[in-house]
Amino acid sequence: MPPRIPHPEPGTPDIRGPMRYLWWLVRCQPWRVLRGSLFGTAWMTGLAVRPYLISRAVDDGLRAGDNRALALWVAAIVVAGVALSWLGIMRHRTMTFIREDAKARSAAVVLRQLSRVGAVLPRRAAAGEVATIGGTDIDRAAQVMTMTGPGVGAVVAYLVVAVVLWSISPLLALCVLVGVPSVVLVVAPLLRRLERAESVYRQQQGELTARSGDIVAGLRVLAGVGGRGLFARRYAARSRDLLVEGYRVGAVNSWIDAATVAVPGLFLAAVVWLSARMAVTGDISVGELVAVYGYVATLVVPVWFLLEGGHQLIRGRVAARRIVALLAVEPDDVGGPHDTPARARAATVPGSRQPAHPATPVPAPGGPAGPALAPAGPASPVPAPAGPVPAPDGPADLHDRSSGLTVRAGHLTAVAAADPADALALADRLGRYAVSDATWGGVPLTAVDLDQVRARILVADHDAHLFAGTLREVLRGARPGDDRERITAALHAASAEDVVEALPDGLDTPLDTRARSLSGGQRQRVRLARALLAEPEVLILVEPTSAVDAHTEARIAERLRRARAGRTTVVLTTSPLLLGRADEVAHLVAGRVAATGTHADLLDRDPGYRRLVARGDADAEQALR
């Protein structure tokens, strides 16, 4: 039968532990697992049928000289072989479906989790860690599902062989009943050692993958500052450390692989030797000797499956532990109690920050007509509203109580922060990506429905991700339609027309992920054009011109003001060219607004602001005076 396509909603995984997560994968497809167990058991047990048929052919046919009986038993052996072939095919097909379903389900829940935590993820897990989980750990966790078929069948076959041998010789049956658990006990210490070595190796592999991604992403910058060799040597050193750890894992794996073959072979030799001695003394017949050999040889298969299953279980548990750790990451509490996980997982404009989980809203003073500076001091939380608060009907002021900043609706507000981290924290609060006491139109921002916040407020980082696709698709995102005029206007406002002209096919030129074929300044202008094309009611730009030259920056400053005329725009920057075009500038010191006014006013009366925008250049500071 064709494989069942997993439901778009994979379900809620059990993340209380790695084994619980693996058991959840089993419970998600109970009937298929049952079918696999039945096929696996029938196939494993059927392997013991042929030795019995061969023994009957020897005793009833060859030794008795009965050609008719011999022909009948030979025909029965052929039929058994065909039946076993069919059972083996069905077992393999079913187990493949089970593994693929588990793999697809794990990939779906991991992807859903990545979308849910959004902007929080880089602070909780390295990119390399996520890459190794998606590339290797999901597959290893799915391999454990093999135990649900052949694993169950191996246990049943072991018991069946023991019962059959008991009818021939209780001593041989006792050897089997004691010998197989002894084989497992011999290999168990190696499996525990493998788990420890595998855990260390997988962690170091994730860290090295993250480092390699960082180096590739910043290769041009490293080459420009002469740091490529230094980082290459560091990467090589870490690679050697990982290689040593890999040798440790490989050594343990080699011992396990050797034991998986050698130990069952020694067990087989011991039982055959004992049965041969019994045949010599007349305790069993020649046909029974052949049958015992067949039974024990058949038993090697389920013993091998048990040992291999234990090996896969150890590796799968290490992988599942890493998957569970990722699934346990919780986004920051930035919403209200009314927000649901499904709503929190809603996508935003490509390249903007992803939504986060809800939190308890905190009101703040200063509504649409509130002061530009709020009284210093910590915010005082109050009980959250019982339900969602409607968003403002139209443009409204944003107020951040933590810093004392008020962003006037319809104005271009610039924020110059002495510490870049304070500027990023402010953007997170105004965009509702962090715990916040900000207000929007006088109501707590965290109490407004998250979908409305995402639809009307956009935070555009200067290094936001650029997805692969044509330049037109990168700019337009998921919005349908050509919109050539709007794209052209956004490119003009971002002073990015030359980017299009330099590409061989213009807007239809394909770009790889992160648009690495473009320079840093070109990528930054593409990001700015994409943010402008989204036309949000409130646009928060984080250092939108940090990678462009002064002439381009001057054009962007002028065109940005015209493009966003009448709409609320916040620019976090220390560029005098952008600050000079703002309606109001706020000087942020230690996370608080120290002064507000126009760029010229602050240059005259705020020495700290003057030093900040002069960027430590004494001549520039004197010129600004």
C-alpha positions as CSV (number, residue, x, y, z in Angstrom):
1,M,0.0,0.0,0.0
2,P,1.2,3.6,-0.7
3,P,2.6,5.5,2.3
4,R,0.2,7.7,4.2
5,I,1.1,11.4,3.9
6,P,1.5,12.8,7.4
7,H,-1.2,15.2,8.5
8,P,-0.2,18.9,8.1
9,E,-0.6,19.2,11.8
10,P,1.9,16.5,13.2
11,G,0.5,16.6,16.7
12,T,1.9,17.6,20.1
13,P,5.1,15.8,20.9
14,D,5.9,14.5,24.3
15,I,9.1,16.4,25.3
16,R,9.3,15.1,28.9
17,G,12.3,13.1,27.9
18,P,14.0,11.4,24.9
19,M,12.4,8.0,25.4
20,R,9.0,9.6,25.8
21,Y,9.5,11.5,22.5
22,L,10.4,8.2,20.7
23,W,7.4,6.5,22.2
24,W,5.3,9.5,20.9
25,L,6.5,8.8,17.4
26,V,5.4,5.2,17.8
27,R,2.0,6.2,19.2
28,C,1.3,8.5,16.2
29,Q,1.0,5.5,13.9
30,P,-0.2,2.6,16.0
31,W,-1.8,0.5,13.2
32,R,1.2,0.6,11.0
33,V,3.5,-0.3,13.9
34,L,1.2,-3.2,14.8
35,R,1.3,-4.4,11.1
36,G,5.1,-4.1,11.1
37,S,5.3,-6.1,14.3
38,L,3.1,-8.8,12.9
39,F,5.1,-9.0,9.7
40,G,8.4,-8.9,11.6
41,T,7.3,-11.6,14.0
42,A,5.9,-13.9,11.2
43,W,9.2,-13.5,9.3
44,M,11.4,-14.1,12.2
45,T,9.4,-17.1,13.4
46,G,9.2,-18.4,9.9
47,L,13.0,-18.6,9.7
48,A,12.7,-21.5,12.2
49,V,10.3,-23.4,9.9
50,R,12.8,-24.5,7.3
51,P,15.2,-26.2,9.7
52,Y,12.3,-28.3,10.9
53,L,11.3,-29.1,7.3
54,I,14.9,-30.1,6.4
55,S,15.1,-32.3,9.5
56,R,11.9,-34.1,8.4
57,A,13.3,-34.5,4.8
58,V,16.4,-36.1,6.2
59,D,14.7,-38.5,8.7
60,D,11.6,-39.4,6.8
61,G,13.0,-39.2,3.2
62,L,16.8,-39.7,3.0
63,R,17.3,-42.1,5.9
64,A,14.1,-44.0,5.3
65,G,14.7,-44.1,1.5
66,D,11.2,-42.8,0.9
67,N,11.4,-40.7,-2.3
68,R,7.7,-39.7,-2.2
69,A,8.1,-38.3,1.4
70,L,11.4,-36.6,0.3
71,A,9.6,-34.9,-2.6
72,L,6.8,-33.7,-0.4
73,W,9.2,-32.2,2.2
74,V,11.3,-30.5,-0.5
75,A,8.1,-29.0,-2.0
76,A,7.2,-27.7,1.5
77,I,10.7,-26.2,1.8
78,V,10.2,-24.3,-1.5
79,V,6.8,-23.0,-0.4
80,A,8.2,-21.9,2.9
81,G,11.0,-20.0,1.1
82,V,8.5,-18.2,-1.1
83,A,6.3,-17.3,1.9
84,L,9.3,-16.0,3.8
85,S,10.4,-13.9,0.9
86,W,6.9,-12.2,0.7
87,L,6.9,-11.7,4.5
88,G,10.4,-10.2,4.3
89,I,9.3,-7.8,1.6
90,M,6.2,-6.7,3.5
91,R,8.2,-6.3,6.7
92,H,10.8,-4.1,5.0
93,R,8.1,-2.0,3.2
94,T,6.2,-1.4,6.4
95,M,9.2,-0.5,8.4
96,T,10.3,2.0,5.7
97,F,6.9,3.7,5.9
98,I,7.2,3.8,9.7
99,R,10.6,5.4,9.6
100,E,9.7,7.9,6.9
101,D,6.5,8.9,8.8
102,A,8.6,9.4,12.0
103,K,11.1,11.4,10.1
104,A,8.5,13.7,8.4
105,R,6.7,14.1,11.7
106,S,9.9,15.1,13.6
107,A,10.8,17.5,10.8
108,A,7.3,19.1,11.0
109,V,7.4,19.6,14.7
110,V,11.0,21.1,14.6
111,L,10.0,23.4,11.7
112,R,6.9,24.5,13.7
113,Q,9.0,25.1,16.7
114,L,11.5,27.2,14.8
115,S,8.6,29.3,13.5
116,R,7.1,29.7,16.9
117,V,10.2,30.8,18.8
118,G,11.3,33.1,15.9
119,A,13.6,35.9,17.0
120,V,14.4,34.1,20.3
121,L,16.1,31.2,18.6
122,P,19.5,32.7,17.9
123,R,19.8,33.6,21.6
124,R,19.0,30.0,22.7
125,A,20.6,27.8,20.0
126,A,23.4,28.2,17.5
127,A,22.6,27.9,13.8
128,G,24.9,24.9,13.6
129,E,23.1,23.1,16.3
130,V,19.8,23.5,14.5
131,A,21.4,22.4,11.2
132,T,22.7,19.2,12.8
133,I,19.4,18.4,14.4
134,G,17.6,18.8,11.1
135,G,20.2,17.0,9.1
136,T,21.2,14.1,11.3
137,D,19.3,13.8,14.6
138,I,15.9,13.5,13.0
139,D,17.1,10.7,10.8
140,R,18.7,8.8,13.7
141,A,15.6,9.2,15.9
142,A,13.5,7.7,13.1
143,Q,15.9,4.7,12.7
144,V,14.8,3.6,16.2
145,M,11.4,2.8,14.8
146,T,13.0,-0.4,13.3
147,M,12.7,-1.9,16.8
148,T,8.9,-1.9,16.6
149,G,9.0,-4.6,13.8
150,P,12.1,-6.8,13.7
151,G,12.8,-6.0,17.4
152,V,9.5,-7.4,18.6
153,G,9.8,-10.3,16.1
154,A,13.3,-11.1,17.4
155,V,12.0,-11.5,21.0
156,V,9.2,-13.8,19.8
157,A,11.4,-15.8,17.6
158,Y,13.9,-16.3,20.5
159,L,11.1,-17.7,22.6
160,V,9.7,-19.9,19.8
161,V,13.2,-21.5,19.1
162,A,13.6,-22.1,22.8
163,V,10.3,-24.0,23.0
164,V,11.1,-26.1,19.9
165,L,14.5,-27.0,21.2
166,W,12.9,-28.0,24.5
167,S,11.0,-30.7,22.6
168,I,14.3,-32.0,21.3
169,S,16.6,-31.5,24.3
170,P,15.9,-29.5,27.5
171,L,19.7,-29.0,27.9
172,L,19.9,-27.3,24.4
173,A,16.9,-25.1,25.2
174,L,18.4,-24.1,28.5
175,C,21.6,-23.1,26.7
176,V,19.6,-20.9,24.4
177,L,17.6,-19.3,27.2
178,V,20.7,-18.4,29.1
179,G,23.0,-17.7,26.2
180,V,21.1,-15.0,24.4
181,P,20.7,-12.7,27.4
182,S,24.4,-13.3,28.1
183,V,25.3,-12.1,24.6
184,V,23.2,-8.9,25.2
185,L,25.0,-8.4,28.6
186,V,28.4,-8.6,27.0
187,V,27.6,-5.8,24.5
188,A,25.6,-3.6,27.0
189,P,28.7,-1.8,28.5
190,L,29.8,-0.9,25.0
191,L,26.4,0.6,24.3
192,R,26.6,2.8,27.4
193,R,30.1,4.0,26.4
194,L,28.8,4.8,22.9
195,E,26.0,7.0,24.4
196,R,28.5,9.1,26.3
197,A,30.9,9.4,23.4
198,E,28.1,10.1,20.9
199,S,26.7,12.9,23.1
200,V,30.0,14.7,23.3
201,Y,30.6,14.3,19.6
202,R,27.2,15.6,18.5
203,Q,27.6,18.7,20.7
204,Q,31.0,19.5,19.3
205,Q,29.7,18.8,15.7
206,G,26.9,21.4,16.2
207,E,29.4,24.0,17.5
208,L,31.7,23.5,14.6
209,T,28.9,23.7,12.1
210,A,27.8,27.0,13.6
211,R,31.4,28.3,13.4
212,S,31.7,27.3,9.8
213,G,28.4,29.0,9.0
214,D,29.6,32.2,10.6
215,I,32.9,32.1,8.7
216,V,31.1,31.6,5.3
217,A,28.6,34.3,6.0
218,G,31.4,36.8,6.9
219,L,34.1,35.6,4.4
220,R,34.2,38.9,2.5
221,V,34.6,40.9,5.7
222,L,37.3,38.6,7.0
223,A,39.2,38.8,3.8
224,G,38.9,42.6,3.9
225,V,40.4,42.9,7.3
226,G,43.0,40.2,6.9
227,G,41.3,37.8,9.3
228,R,40.6,34.9,7.0
229,G,43.8,33.1,7.9
230,L,43.2,33.5,11.6
231,F,39.7,32.1,11.5
232,A,40.8,29.3,9.2
233,R,43.4,28.2,11.7
234,R,40.9,28.3,14.5
235,Y,38.5,26.3,12.5
236,A,41.2,23.8,11.6
237,A,42.0,23.4,15.3
238,R,38.4,22.8,16.3
239,S,38.1,20.3,13.4
240,R,41.1,18.4,14.7
241,D,39.4,18.2,18.2
242,L,36.2,17.0,16.5
243,L,38.3,14.4,14.5
244,V,39.7,13.0,17.8
245,E,36.2,12.7,19.3
246,G,35.0,11.1,16.1
247,Y,37.8,8.5,16.4
248,R,36.5,7.7,19.9
249,V,33.0,7.2,18.6
250,G,34.3,5.2,15.7
251,A,36.3,3.0,18.0
252,V,33.3,2.2,20.1
253,N,31.2,1.6,17.0
254,S,33.8,-0.8,15.6
255,W,33.8,-2.9,18.8
256,I,30.0,-3.0,18.8
257,D,29.9,-4.0,15.1
258,A,32.6,-6.7,15.8
259,A,30.7,-8.0,18.8
260,T,27.4,-8.0,16.9
261,V,29.0,-10.6,14.5
262,A,31.5,-12.4,16.6
263,V,29.5,-13.1,19.8
264,P,26.5,-14.7,18.1
265,G,28.9,-16.7,16.0
266,L,30.7,-18.1,19.1
267,F,27.3,-18.8,20.7
268,L,26.3,-20.7,17.5
269,A,29.5,-22.7,17.6
270,A,29.1,-23.7,21.3
271,V,25.5,-24.9,20.8
272,V,26.4,-26.9,17.6
273,W,29.3,-28.5,19.4
274,L,27.1,-29.6,22.2
275,S,24.4,-30.9,19.9
276,A,27.0,-32.9,17.9
277,R,28.2,-34.6,21.0
278,M,24.6,-35.5,21.8
279,A,24.1,-36.9,18.3
280,V,27.3,-39.1,18.7
281,T,25.9,-40.5,22.0
282,G,22.5,-41.1,20.4
283,D,20.6,-38.6,22.5
284,I,19.3,-37.0,19.3
285,S,19.0,-38.2,15.7
286,V,20.9,-36.9,12.7
287,G,17.8,-35.1,11.4
288,E,17.4,-33.4,14.8
289,L,21.1,-32.4,14.7
290,V,20.5,-30.7,11.4
291,A,17.4,-29.1,12.8
292,V,19.3,-27.8,15.9
293,Y,22.0,-26.3,13.7
294,G,19.3,-24.6,11.6
295,Y,17.5,-23.4,14.7
296,V,20.6,-21.9,16.2
297,A,21.7,-20.5,12.9
298,T,18.3,-18.9,12.5
299,L,18.6,-17.5,16.0
300,V,21.7,-15.5,14.9
301,V,19.3,-13.3,12.9
302,P,17.1,-12.2,15.8
303,V,20.1,-11.9,18.1
304,W,21.8,-9.6,15.5
305,F,18.6,-7.5,15.3
306,L,18.4,-7.2,19.1
307,L,22.1,-6.0,19.2
308,E,21.6,-3.7,16.3
309,G,18.4,-2.4,17.8
310,G,20.2,-1.6,21.0
311,H,22.9,0.2,19.0
312,Q,20.2,2.3,17.2
313,L,18.4,2.9,20.4
314,I,21.4,4.5,22.0
315,R,22.1,6.7,19.0
316,G,18.4,7.5,18.7
317,R,18.2,8.5,22.3
318,V,21.1,10.9,22.0
319,A,19.4,12.4,18.9
320,A,16.0,12.5,20.6
321,R,17.6,14.3,23.6
322,R,18.8,17.1,21.3
323,I,15.5,17.3,19.5
324,V,13.6,17.5,22.8
325,A,16.0,20.3,24.0
326,L,15.2,22.3,20.9
327,L,11.4,21.7,21.2
328,A,11.6,22.8,24.9
329,V,12.9,26.3,24.0
330,E,10.2,28.8,24.9
331,P,9.9,32.2,23.3
332,D,10.0,35.3,25.4
333,D,6.8,36.2,27.2
334,V,5.8,39.2,25.1
335,G,2.0,38.7,24.6
336,G,-1.2,38.7,26.5
337,P,-2.9,35.7,28.0
338,H,-5.4,35.7,25.1
339,D,-2.7,34.9,22.5
340,T,-2.7,31.3,21.4
341,P,0.4,29.3,20.2
342,A,-1.2,29.1,16.8
343,R,-1.5,32.9,16.6
344,A,2.0,33.3,17.9
345,R,3.3,31.1,15.1
346,A,1.8,33.4,12.4
347,A,4.3,34.5,9.9
348,T,5.4,38.1,9.3
349,V,6.9,40.0,6.5
350,P,9.9,38.0,5.1
351,G,13.1,39.3,6.7
352,S,11.3,40.9,9.7
353,R,11.5,39.3,13.1
354,Q,9.2,36.4,13.8
355,P,6.4,36.6,16.4
356,A,6.9,35.4,19.9
357,H,4.8,34.0,22.6
358,P,2.4,36.0,24.8
359,A,3.2,37.7,28.1
360,T,1.4,39.7,30.8
361,P,0.8,43.2,29.5
362,V,1.9,46.2,31.6
363,P,0.4,49.7,31.0
364,A,2.5,52.8,30.6
365,P,1.8,56.5,31.0
366,G,1.8,58.9,28.1
367,G,-0.8,58.4,25.5
368,P,-1.2,60.3,22.2
369,A,-0.7,63.6,24.0
370,G,1.7,62.3,26.6
371,P,5.1,63.9,27.3
372,A,8.2,63.1,25.4
373,L,10.0,62.1,28.6
374,A,8.4,59.8,31.2
375,P,9.4,60.0,34.8
376,A,12.4,57.9,35.6
377,G,12.0,54.7,37.6
378,P,10.9,51.2,37.2
379,A,7.5,50.3,35.6
380,S,4.8,49.2,38.0
381,P,3.0,46.1,36.6
382,V,-0.8,46.0,36.9
383,P,-3.2,43.1,36.3
384,A,-3.5,42.1,32.7
385,P,-6.8,42.9,30.9
386,A,-9.3,40.0,30.9
387,G,-9.3,39.8,27.1
388,P,-7.6,41.3,24.0
389,V,-7.6,45.1,23.7
390,P,-8.6,46.5,20.3
391,A,-5.7,48.1,18.4
392,P,-5.9,51.9,17.7
393,D,-8.3,52.6,14.8
394,G,-5.7,54.7,13.1
395,P,-2.1,56.0,13.5
396,A,-1.3,56.4,17.2
397,D,1.7,57.2,19.4
398,L,4.0,54.5,20.6
399,H,5.4,55.0,24.1
400,D,8.2,53.0,25.7
401,R,8.0,53.5,29.5
402,S,11.4,51.8,30.1
403,S,13.3,54.4,28.1
404,G,10.8,57.3,28.4
405,L,10.6,57.6,24.6
406,T,7.4,58.6,22.8
407,V,7.1,58.1,19.1
408,R,4.7,60.6,17.6
409,A,2.3,59.2,15.0
410,G,3.1,60.3,11.5
411,H,6.5,61.6,12.4
412,L,10.0,60.5,11.5
413,T,11.7,59.9,14.9
414,A,15.4,59.1,15.2
415,V,17.1,57.5,18.2
416,A,20.8,57.9,18.8
417,A,22.0,55.4,21.4
418,A,25.4,55.6,23.1
419,D,25.2,51.8,23.4
420,P,24.0,49.8,20.4
421,A,22.6,47.1,22.6
422,D,20.2,49.7,24.1
423,A,18.9,50.6,20.6
424,L,18.3,46.9,19.8
425,A,16.5,46.4,23.1
426,L,14.3,49.4,22.3
427,A,13.4,48.0,18.9
428,D,12.5,44.7,20.5
429,R,10.1,46.4,23.0
430,L,8.5,48.7,20.4
431,G,8.1,45.8,18.0
432,R,6.8,43.5,20.8
433,Y,9.6,41.0,20.6
434,A,10.6,41.3,24.3
435,V,9.0,41.7,27.6
436,S,7.7,45.3,27.4
437,D,5.6,47.9,29.2
438,A,5.2,49.9,25.9
439,T,1.8,51.4,25.0
440,W,0.2,52.0,21.6
441,G,-2.4,54.7,21.5
442,G,-2.5,54.7,25.3
443,V,-3.2,50.9,25.7
444,P,-0.6,48.2,26.6
445,L,1.0,47.0,23.4
446,T,1.2,43.5,24.8
447,A,-2.6,43.5,25.3
448,V,-3.3,44.1,21.6
449,D,-4.0,41.1,19.4
450,L,-0.6,39.9,18.1
451,D,-1.8,39.5,14.5
452,Q,-2.7,43.2,14.4
453,V,0.7,44.2,15.9
454,R,2.5,42.1,13.2
455,A,0.3,43.5,10.4
456,R,0.9,47.2,11.4
457,I,4.3,47.3,13.1
458,L,7.5,46.1,11.3
459,V,11.0,45.9,12.8
460,A,13.6,45.8,10.0
461,D,17.1,44.8,11.1
462,H,20.0,45.9,9.0
463,D,21.1,42.2,8.7
464,A,17.7,40.6,8.3
465,H,17.7,37.3,6.4
466,L,17.4,37.3,2.6
467,F,15.8,34.2,1.2
468,A,16.8,32.6,-2.1
469,G,14.9,33.5,-5.2
470,T,14.8,36.2,-7.9
471,L,15.3,39.8,-6.7
472,R,11.7,40.4,-7.5
473,E,10.6,37.6,-5.2
474,V,13.0,38.7,-2.5
475,L,11.5,42.2,-2.5
476,R,7.9,41.2,-3.0
477,G,7.9,38.3,-0.5
478,A,4.7,36.2,-0.4
479,R,2.5,39.0,-1.8
480,P,1.0,38.2,-5.2
481,G,1.0,40.4,-8.3
482,D,3.7,42.2,-10.2
483,D,3.5,45.7,-8.5
484,R,6.4,46.9,-10.7
485,E,5.7,50.6,-9.9
486,R,5.7,50.0,-6.2
487,I,8.9,48.0,-6.5
488,T,10.5,50.7,-8.5
489,A,9.5,53.3,-6.0
490,A,10.9,51.3,-3.1
491,L,14.2,50.7,-4.9
492,H,14.4,54.4,-5.6
493,A,13.8,55.3,-1.9
494,A,16.5,52.9,-0.9
495,S,18.8,54.2,-3.6
496,A,19.1,50.7,-4.9
497,E,18.4,51.2,-8.6
498,D,22.0,50.5,-9.4
499,V,21.7,47.1,-7.7
500,V,19.1,46.1,-10.3
501,E,21.1,47.6,-13.2
502,A,24.2,45.7,-12.2
503,L,22.4,42.3,-12.3
504,P,22.3,40.5,-15.7
505,D,18.5,39.9,-15.7
506,G,17.5,42.8,-13.5
507,L,14.7,42.0,-11.1
508,D,14.5,38.5,-12.5
509,T,18.1,37.6,-11.6
510,P,18.1,34.7,-9.1
511,L,19.9,35.2,-5.9
512,D,21.2,32.5,-3.5
513,T,20.3,32.5,0.2
514,R,21.5,35.6,2.0
515,A,22.2,37.1,-1.5
516,R,26.0,36.5,-1.0
517,S,26.6,37.5,-4.6
518,L,25.8,41.1,-3.6
519,S,28.1,43.4,-1.6
520,G,27.2,44.3,2.0
521,G,26.0,47.7,1.0
522,Q,23.8,46.3,-1.8
523,R,22.3,43.7,0.5
524,Q,21.5,46.4,3.0
525,R,19.7,48.6,0.4
526,V,17.7,45.5,-0.8
527,R,16.6,44.9,2.8
528,L,15.6,48.6,3.2
529,A,13.6,48.5,-0.1
530,R,11.9,45.3,1.0
531,A,10.9,47.0,4.3
532,L,9.6,50.1,2.5
533,L,7.7,47.9,0.0
534,A,5.8,46.3,2.9
535,E,4.3,49.8,3.7
536,P,3.7,49.1,7.4
537,E,1.9,51.7,9.5
538,V,4.9,51.8,11.9
539,L,8.3,51.1,10.5
540,I,11.3,50.6,12.9
541,L,14.6,50.6,11.0
542,V,17.8,49.4,12.8
543,E,20.9,51.1,11.4
544,P,19.6,51.0,7.8
545,T,22.7,52.7,6.2
546,S,25.6,51.3,8.2
547,A,27.2,49.6,5.2
548,V,26.8,52.4,2.5
549,D,29.0,55.3,1.6
550,A,28.2,58.9,2.6
551,H,26.8,60.0,-0.8
552,T,24.4,57.0,-0.9
553,E,23.5,57.6,2.7
554,A,22.6,61.2,2.0
555,R,20.3,60.2,-0.9
556,I,18.6,57.5,1.3
557,A,18.0,60.0,4.1
558,E,16.3,62.4,1.8
559,R,14.3,59.8,-0.1
560,L,13.3,57.9,3.1
561,R,11.7,61.0,4.5
562,R,9.6,61.5,1.4
563,A,8.7,57.8,1.0
564,R,7.4,57.7,4.6
565,A,5.8,61.1,4.7
566,G,2.7,61.0,7.0
567,R,3.5,57.6,8.4
568,T,5.3,56.7,11.7
569,T,8.9,55.8,11.2
570,V,11.6,55.1,13.8
571,V,15.3,55.1,12.8
572,L,17.8,53.8,15.2
573,T,21.1,55.3,14.0
574,T,24.1,57.5,14.9
575,S,24.4,58.8,11.3
576,P,24.3,62.7,11.2
577,L,22.8,62.5,7.7
578,L,19.8,60.5,8.9
579,L,19.5,62.3,12.2
580,G,19.4,65.6,10.4
581,R,16.3,64.6,8.4
582,A,14.3,63.4,11.5
583,D,11.4,65.4,12.9
584,E,12.6,64.6,16.4
585,V,15.8,63.0,17.7
586,A,16.1,61.2,21.1
587,H,19.5,60.8,22.7
588,L,19.5,57.4,24.6
589,V,22.0,57.0,27.4
590,A,22.1,53.9,29.6
591,G,18.8,52.9,28.2
592,R,17.0,56.1,29.1
593,V,16.2,59.2,26.9
594,A,18.6,61.9,28.1
595,A,17.4,64.6,25.7
596,T,15.0,65.2,22.8
597,G,14.8,67.8,20.1
598,T,16.0,68.3,16.5
599,H,19.4,67.3,15.4
600,A,20.6,70.9,15.4
601,D,19.2,71.6,18.9
602,L,20.9,68.6,20.4
603,L,24.2,69.5,18.8
604,D,24.1,72.9,20.4
605,R,23.0,71.8,24.0
606,D,24.1,68.2,24.4
607,P,27.9,67.6,24.5
608,G,27.4,63.8,24.8
609,Y,25.2,63.7,21.7
610,R,27.7,65.8,19.8
611,R,30.5,63.4,20.7
612,L,28.3,60.4,19.7
613,V,27.4,61.6,16.3
614,A,30.9,62.9,15.6
615,R,32.0,59.2,16.3
616,G,35.1,60.2,18.4
617,D,36.5,62.5,15.7
618,A,37.6,65.8,17.3
619,D,37.7,67.6,13.9
620,A,34.2,66.3,13.0
621,E,33.0,67.4,16.5
622,Q,34.4,70.9,15.9
623,A,32.8,71.1,12.5
624,L,29.4,70.0,13.9
625,R,29.6,72.9,16.4
